[in-house]
């Protein structure tokens, strides 16, 4: 989960196992992007896709990216995006 200023607020064990990076190593989106997408051209493509999706210029609910782990191993990872959630108990 992200804060409004781009800090990573929740970072679970599964993310650590996937990337090899501890939360302290990737405390915010710029740090995350530079670590898991070390190739600047590819990273910029990922950033642009994310920007367009956030601005609803394109409809990407899921996408597959080539993520680089801390040990240098590359993995294809499917990411899905949720734009918040609605408290269902308030609707009853």
N, C-alpha and C positions, 0 to 999 in steps of 0.2 A: 504494500500500500504506500502511496506517495502523499506527501504533504503538498500544499498549494505552491510552495517555493521549490519543489523538486527534490526535497530530501526523502530518502527511503525510510519510512517509518516502521514497516514490518518486513522482516527478512527471516524466513524460516529455514529449517534444516535442509529441506529439499532444495532450496536455491543454493545453499552452500555446497551440497553434494553435487549438484549439477555443474556449478561453475568453479568450485574450488576456492572462491573468494569469501572471506569473512565480511560481515557487515561493516566493520571498521575500515576495510579496504575499499569499499564502494558505498560511501555514505549518501551519495546523491547521484542524480542522473548523469551529469557530465563524467564523473568518475566511473560509473557503471559502463557507460557507452565506450569510453576509451579503453577500458580493460577487456570487455567481452567482444568488442568490434575494433581490434587494433588497426585494421586497414581503413585509412581515412575515407577513401572513396566509397567503400561498402558501408561504413558507419554513416556517412552523409546520406546514402540511399535509405538506410533504416530510419534515420531521423526525419527525412522528408516524408516517407510513408506514414510515420507516426503523426507528423504535423497535419498532413492532409486528412488522416482519419479523425483526429481530434477536431478539426475544423469542418468535418463532415463533407469534405470535398470528394472523398472516396469512402466507400463503405467496406471497411475491413474489420471483421469481427475476429478473424483468425488469420494468422500469417505464419509462415515458416522462415526462420532465419538461421544462418550459419554462425553459431556462437563459438567463441574461442575460450576454452577453459584456462585456468591459471597455469596448468602444466603444458599449455600449447596445443592440446588436443582440440580438434574441431568437432562440433556436434550440431546436427540440424535439430532445431527446437521449435515447436509450435507454440506461439503465444496467442492468448485470447485477451480481448479487452472488454472490460465492463465499465460503464460510466456511472458508477455509484450504485446504490441499491435502495429499494423502497422498503420501509418498515411495514410489513404486511399487517401487523397487529393494530396499527392505526387506522386501517381501512375497514375494520370489522364493526 
